[in-house]
Amino acid sequence: MPDLGSTPPPKNRRVFLLGATGTIGRATARALAASGRDVVCLVRPSADAAALTDAAPGIVVRAGEATDPVSLRRDGFAGERFDALVSCLASRTGAPKDAWAVDYAANLDALTAAQNAGVSTVVHLSAICVQRPRLAFQHAKRAYEDALAASGVDYAIVRPTAFFKSLSGQIDRVRAGKPFMVFGDGAQTACKPISDADLAQFIVERLDDAPGTRAAFPIGGPGPAMTPREQGAMLFDILGREPQFQSVPTALFDVAAGVLGALGRLVPPLAEKAEFARIAKYYACESMLVYDADAGRYDADATPSFGTETLADHYAKLVSGAQTHERGAHTMFDARANAENG
């Protein structure tokens, strides 16, 4: 007789995870392990495997190169069968060469290897900014999304609005008595920040939805959308200080991109810096919310919310010292934080 009180085994039990040493990837490894799944991660030989297994006990860590198709098959999948592929793999800089090599090519190689290993479900961490792609890394991400959609496997493309870590870069400068920097009036853009743990849980739940899922999922954290100015005011309130803001004109990015782009014709590395200026300009001017193409605007109400931890909770932990800035072994660039930290 079956044990009616037992917990049923999770769907897509055997999971191959990429990008596990990033902050989101590490949280995802923890959530997958907690869900009762058998998790195998492929990490670079130089990565701290012990830290990963300490964070997510029970997972298997294999050394190899996700950007090398041979290593991916030989060292990662190793001729074994898997039910699902979860990828949190993303370029570290967003530069065109890096983006096409990682966001597109490495993920596409992983998809091919996963299908050969019997995988029928893929959950892929993308970004909400691919709704209106203008930059190289956005086009690379969209190209892979299109390839995944055409692959025939069940898939969930997860497009988060903003990470807590992306909005925490000014805490030290504000705590030191400096103003909170905003672009323009600080109210022209908004997002619904989501924590690593909440996003990881959302990713795991997409595995629970399969089979039959073939869709993209925009997702934000709990509560209403917040502008940068509201984020700054909240930080000052937690610190018990009167808000003080410094406005930065977004036109500075246009000037920087133009000058660096022109010089990049003579000095190639400067062309990459011009792309970083364009990335910063994008984040300064575009909301990280669902875009309503018919209305021609971002729609906070149409942007789903998930989870329990708020940005205020995160700021309070950082200010009190209860939590420190966690940066994974290959944290993706944050042009907005870099720009604001000047």
C-alpha positions in Angstrom: 0.0 0.0 0.0 1.4 3.4 -0.9 2.4 5.8 1.9 -0.2 8.5 1.6 1.8 10.8 3.9 5.0 10.7 1.9 6.2 13.6 -0.3 6.0 12.9 -4.0 9.2 13.1 -5.9 9.8 16.5 -7.7 9.2 16.8 -11.4 12.4 17.0 -13.5 14.4 15.4 -10.7 17.9 15.3 -12.3 19.0 18.9 -13.1 22.1 20.2 -14.8 22.9 23.7 -13.6 25.0 26.4 -15.3 26.2 29.7 -13.8 26.1 28.3 -10.3 28.9 30.5 -8.9 27.1 33.7 -9.6 24.9 35.2 -6.9 21.6 34.1 -8.5 23.1 30.8 -9.6 24.3 30.0 -6.1 20.8 30.8 -4.7 19.3 28.6 -7.4 21.6 25.7 -6.5 20.4 26.0 -2.9 16.7 26.1 -3.9 17.1 23.2 -6.3 18.8 21.1 -3.6 16.1 22.1 -1.1 13.4 20.9 -3.5 14.8 17.4 -3.4 16.3 17.4 -6.8 19.6 15.8 -7.8 21.8 18.7 -9.0 25.0 18.7 -11.1 26.8 22.0 -11.6 29.6 22.7 -14.1 32.0 25.4 -12.8 35.4 26.7 -13.9 38.4 24.8 -12.5 39.4 28.0 -10.7 36.0 28.3 -8.9 35.6 27.7 -5.2 33.7 24.4 -5.4 33.8 24.0 -1.6 31.9 27.3 -1.1 29.2 26.2 -3.5 28.7 22.8 -1.8 28.7 24.4 1.6 25.9 26.8 0.3 24.0 23.9 -1.3 24.8 20.6 0.4 24.1 17.5 -1.7 24.9 19.0 -5.1 27.6 17.6 -7.3 30.2 20.1 -8.7 32.2 19.3 -11.8 35.1 21.3 -13.1 35.0 22.4 -16.7 34.5 25.3 -19.1 30.9 26.1 -20.0 32.2 28.1 -23.0 34.0 25.1 -24.4 31.5 22.7 -26.1 33.9 19.7 -25.7 34.4 20.4 -22.0 30.7 20.9 -21.6 29.9 17.5 -22.9 32.9 15.6 -21.5 33.3 17.2 -18.1 29.7 18.4 -17.5 27.1 16.0 -18.9 29.7 13.2 -19.0 27.5 10.9 -21.0 24.8 10.8 -18.3 21.1 11.4 -18.6 19.3 14.5 -17.2 15.7 15.6 -17.0 16.3 19.4 -17.1 18.8 22.2 -17.8 18.7 25.3 -15.7 21.0 28.1 -16.9 21.9 31.2 -15.0 24.9 31.7 -17.3 25.4 35.2 -18.5 28.3 37.4 -19.8 30.3 39.2 -17.1 30.7 42.5 -19.0 28.0 42.9 -21.6 30.6 43.7 -24.2 29.6 42.5 -27.7 32.3 39.8 -28.0 31.6 38.5 -24.5 27.8 38.6 -24.9 27.7 36.7 -28.1 30.2 34.1 -26.8 28.3 33.5 -23.5 24.7 34.8 -23.6 24.3 33.2 -27.0 26.9 30.6 -28.1 27.6 29.0 -24.7 23.9 28.7 -23.9 23.2 27.3 -27.3 26.0 24.7 -27.0 24.5 23.8 -23.6 21.1 23.4 -25.1 22.4 21.0 -27.8 24.4 19.0 -25.2 21.4 18.9 -22.9 19.1 17.6 -25.6 21.6 14.8 -26.4 21.6 14.0 -22.7 17.8 13.5 -22.7 16.8 16.8 -21.3 13.2 17.8 -22.2 12.8 20.9 -20.0 14.9 24.1 -19.9 14.6 27.0 -17.5 16.7 29.9 -18.7 17.5 33.1 -16.7 17.3 36.1 -19.1 16.5 39.7 -18.4 13.4 41.9 -18.8 15.4 44.5 -20.9 15.4 42.1 -23.9 11.8 43.3 -24.6 13.3 46.3 -26.4 16.8 45.2 -27.5 19.2 47.9 -28.5 22.5 46.7 -27.1 24.7 43.8 -28.1 24.1 41.7 -25.0 20.3 42.2 -25.4 20.4 41.0 -29.0 22.6 38.0 -27.9 20.1 37.1 -25.2 17.1 37.4 -27.6 18.9 35.3 -30.2 19.3 32.5 -27.7 15.7 32.9 -26.5 14.6 32.5 -30.1 16.7 29.4 -30.5 15.4 27.9 -27.3 11.8 28.5 -28.4 12.4 26.8 -31.7 14.2 23.8 -30.1 11.2 21.7 -29.4 11.8 21.3 -25.7 9.5 22.6 -23.0 11.0 25.8 -21.7 10.5 28.7 -19.3 12.4 32.0 -20.0 12.6 34.0 -16.7 13.0 37.7 -17.2 13.5 39.4 -13.8 13.1 43.2 -13.5 16.1 44.1 -11.2 18.3 42.4 -8.6 18.8 43.8 -5.1 22.6 43.8 -5.7 22.1 46.1 -8.7 20.4 48.7 -6.5 22.8 48.5 -3.5 25.9 50.1 -5.0 25.3 53.5 -3.3 24.9 52.3 0.3 28.5 52.9 1.3 28.7 56.4 -0.3 25.4 57.5 1.3 26.5 56.1 4.6 29.7 58.2 4.2 27.6 61.3 4.0 27.5 61.7 0.2 24.3 62.3 -1.7 22.3 59.6 -3.5 22.9 60.0 -7.2 20.0 59.9 -9.7 19.7 60.4 -13.4 17.6 63.5 -14.3 15.0 63.9 -11.6 15.3 60.2 -10.5 11.6 59.5 -11.3 11.6 58.7 -15.0 12.3 55.0 -14.5 11.1 52.3 -12.2 11.5 48.6 -11.4 10.2 45.9 -9.0 13.4 44.6 -7.4 13.5 40.9 -6.5 15.9 39.1 -4.1 18.2 36.3 -5.1 16.3 33.8 -2.9 12.9 34.7 -4.2 14.1 34.6 -7.8 15.7 31.2 -7.3 12.4 29.9 -5.9 10.6 31.3 -8.9 13.0 29.4 -11.2 12.5 26.2 -9.3 8.7 26.5 -9.5 9.0 26.8 -13.3 10.4 23.2 -13.2 7.4 22.2 -11.3 5.1 23.6 -14.1 6.6 21.3 -16.7 5.7 19.5 -18.9 3.9 21.7 -21.4 5.3 25.1 -20.5 6.7 27.1 -23.4 6.7 30.7 -22.4 8.6 33.7 -21.2 7.9 35.0 -17.6 8.6 38.6 -16.6 8.9 38.7 -12.8 9.5 41.2 -10.1 9.6 41.2 -6.3 6.8 42.1 -3.9 5.3 45.5 -3.6 4.8 48.4 -6.0 7.3 49.6 -8.6 9.9 52.0 -7.3 11.8 54.8 -8.9 15.5 55.5 -8.1 14.4 58.6 -6.1 12.1 56.4 -4.0 14.9 53.9 -3.5 17.2 56.7 -2.3 14.5 58.2 0.0 14.0 54.7 1.5 17.7 54.3 2.2 18.0 57.7 3.9 15.0 56.8 6.0 16.6 53.5 7.1 19.8 55.5 8.0 17.7 58.1 9.9 18.9 61.0 7.7 17.4 63.7 5.6 17.4 62.8 1.9 20.0 64.4 -0.2 20.2 63.8 -4.0 22.6 64.7 -6.7 21.3 64.8 -10.3 23.4 63.5 -13.2 22.4 64.4 -16.8 22.0 61.4 -19.0 23.5 63.4 -21.9 26.9 62.7 -20.4 26.6 59.1 -21.5 25.9 60.2 -25.1 29.0 62.4 -25.0 31.1 59.5 -23.6 29.8 57.0 -26.1 30.4 59.3 -29.0 34.0 60.2 -28.0 35.0 56.7 -27.0 33.3 55.3 -30.2 35.3 57.7 -32.4 38.6 56.9 -30.6 37.7 53.2 -30.7 38.4 53.2 -34.5 42.0 53.9 -33.6 42.2 52.1 -30.2 39.9 49.1 -30.3 39.6 48.7 -26.5 38.0 52.1 -26.3 35.1 50.8 -28.5 34.2 48.4 -25.7 34.1 51.3 -23.2 31.8 53.1 -25.6 29.4 50.2 -25.4 29.5 50.4 -21.6 28.5 54.1 -21.8 25.5 53.0 -24.0 24.6 50.3 -21.5 24.6 52.9 -18.7 22.5 55.2 -20.7 20.0 52.5 -21.3 19.6 51.7 -17.6 19.3 55.4 -16.8 16.5 55.9 -19.2 14.5 52.7 -19.4 12.3 51.2 -16.8 12.7 47.5 -15.9 9.0 46.7 -16.2 6.8 45.0 -18.7 6.5 47.1 -21.8 3.1 47.6 -23.4 3.9 48.0 -27.1 0.4 49.0 -28.0 0.4 51.9 -25.4 4.0 52.7 -25.9 4.8 52.6 -22.2 6.1 50.5 -19.3 3.3 49.1 -17.2 4.0 48.5 -13.5 0.5 46.9 -13.0 1.2 44.3 -15.8 4.6 43.4 -14.2 4.0 40.3 -11.9 5.2 40.2 -8.3 6.6 37.2 -6.5 8.3 36.5 -3.2 8.4 38.0 0.3 11.6 39.9 0.7 11.5 43.6 -0.1 14.3 46.0 -1.1 13.8 47.8 2.3 14.4 44.5 4.1 17.7 44.1 2.1 18.8 47.7 2.7 18.1 47.3 6.4 20.2 44.1 6.6 23.1 45.8 4.8 23.0 48.9 6.9 22.9 46.9 10.2 25.7 44.6 9.1 23.4 41.6 9.3 24.2 40.9 5.7 27.1 41.9 3.4 27.3 42.5 -0.3 27.4 39.1 -1.9 29.2 39.0 -5.2 29.4 35.7 -7.1 32.6 34.4 -8.8 31.4 35.8 -12.1 28.8 38.5 -11.3 27.3 40.0 -14.4 28.1 43.7 -15.0 25.9 46.3 -13.4 26.2 49.4 -15.6 23.7 51.4 -13.6 25.5 50.8 -10.3 28.9 51.5 -11.9 27.6 54.8 -13.3 26.0 55.9 -10.1 29.0 55.1 -8.0 31.0 57.2 -10.4 
